[in-house]
Amino acid sequence: MAKQYRAGELTGNDFKRIRQGLLLTQKQLADLLGYGHKIRISEFERTTNPVPIPLHIQQALLNLRESGGAPGAGKTEGTVRGWSRPGVTGAGR
């Protein structure tokens, strides 16, 4: 049985496992979540001094996992299943 993940409970290791299960690089996930660089994803995943993963980012990753991968046509960078990162132009809600 696959591990059940919940927003608010993801560790950096969980975050990394989900990203790898989606066959996404850190850069690809950073682009999908509206971050300008992969360093933010690396900060979430590292085991030494990790940066806390914001709840809305955890939920966006879980939504991406549930949908089976990257958003389809009509989605823009910074938008994952209706969530858009503030400040990313062109991202619809």
C-alpha positions as CSV (number, residue, x, y, z in Angstrom):
1,M,0.0,0.0,0.0
2,A,1.3,3.4,-1.0
3,K,2.1,5.9,1.8
4,Q,-0.7,8.4,2.4
5,Y,0.5,12.0,2.4
6,R,-1.3,15.0,3.8
7,A,-0.6,18.7,3.4
8,G,1.0,20.0,6.6
9,E,2.7,16.8,7.3
10,L,5.2,16.5,4.4
11,T,8.9,16.2,5.3
12,G,11.6,17.2,2.9
13,N,12.2,13.5,2.2
14,D,8.5,13.1,1.4
15,F,8.6,16.1,-0.9
16,K,11.6,14.7,-2.7
17,R,10.0,11.2,-3.1
18,I,6.8,12.7,-4.6
19,R,8.8,14.9,-7.0
20,Q,10.9,11.9,-8.1
21,G,7.8,9.8,-8.4
22,L,6.4,12.4,-10.8
23,L,9.7,12.2,-12.8
24,L,10.3,15.9,-12.4
25,T,13.7,17.6,-11.9
26,Q,14.0,20.2,-9.2
27,K,14.1,22.8,-12.0
28,Q,10.9,21.5,-13.6
29,L,9.0,21.5,-10.3
30,A,10.3,25.0,-9.4
31,D,9.0,26.2,-12.8
32,L,5.6,24.6,-12.2
33,L,5.3,26.2,-8.7
34,G,6.4,29.6,-10.0
35,Y,9.8,29.7,-8.4
36,G,12.6,31.3,-10.5
37,H,15.2,28.8,-9.6
38,K,15.6,25.2,-8.4
39,I,17.3,26.3,-5.3
40,R,14.0,26.7,-3.5
41,I,13.1,23.0,-4.1
42,S,16.6,22.0,-3.0
43,E,16.1,24.0,0.2
44,F,12.8,22.1,0.9
45,E,14.4,18.7,0.3
46,R,17.7,19.0,2.1
47,T,18.2,17.1,5.3
48,T,20.6,19.6,6.9
49,N,18.9,22.9,7.8
50,P,15.8,22.4,5.6
51,V,13.5,25.3,4.8
52,P,10.0,24.7,6.0
53,I,7.6,23.9,3.1
54,P,4.7,26.3,3.0
55,L,1.3,24.6,3.3
56,H,0.1,25.9,-0.1
57,I,3.2,24.4,-1.8
58,Q,2.6,21.1,0.0
59,Q,-1.0,21.1,-1.3
60,A,0.1,22.1,-4.8
61,L,2.5,19.2,-4.9
62,L,-0.1,16.8,-3.6
63,N,-2.6,18.0,-6.2
64,L,0.0,17.5,-8.9
65,R,0.6,14.0,-7.6
66,E,-3.2,13.2,-7.6
67,S,-3.6,14.5,-11.1
68,G,-0.8,12.2,-12.3
69,G,1.8,14.8,-13.4
70,A,2.3,18.2,-14.9
71,P,-0.6,20.4,-15.8
72,G,-2.0,20.0,-19.2
73,A,-2.7,22.5,-21.9
74,G,-4.0,25.9,-20.7
75,K,-1.9,25.9,-17.6
76,T,1.0,28.3,-17.4
77,E,4.2,28.4,-15.4
78,G,3.3,29.1,-11.8
79,T,-0.1,27.4,-11.9
80,V,-0.8,24.0,-10.6
81,R,-4.4,22.8,-10.6
82,G,-5.9,26.2,-10.1
83,W,-3.3,27.5,-7.6
84,S,-1.2,30.4,-8.8
85,R,1.8,31.8,-7.1
86,P,1.3,35.5,-6.4
87,G,3.5,37.7,-8.6
88,V,3.6,35.2,-11.5
89,T,2.1,37.0,-14.5
90,G,-0.2,35.2,-16.8
91,A,-1.2,32.6,-14.2
92,G,-4.9,32.0,-14.1
93,R,-6.9,30.9,-11.2
